């Protein structure tokens, strides 16, 4: 039977102590820490972007014909002359 500890321990440390601890990790463990930090940062950025987009009023006056005209214009611009 496998037992998993669910109790959390809170230890106050300074940022410098945390950095020192991370520097002592093996390269693959440091990579996991880096990925976790990147994911947190990306999540924050995406959350801010989503909130910004939802704060904008909806644009309801664009028709399918407008969209198709833009697609055609872009395709014509990207074709070699």
C-alpha positions, 0 to 999 in steps of 0.5 A: 500500500502506497501512502502519500503525505498530504500535510503541508509544511510552511517554511519562511525563506528569503528569495536568496535562500530559494535561489540557492536551493534551486541552484543546488538541484540537478539539471532536470529538477531545475528545468522542472522549476523553470517550466513551472515558473514559465507556466505561471507567467504565461497563465498570468499573461493569458488571464490578463489578455482574456480580461482585457478582451472581455472588457472590450465591447463586442463588435457586431457589425462585421458580416461574413461578406466583410470577412471574406473580402478581407481574406481575399485581399490578404490572399491577393497581397501574398501572391507573387506578382 
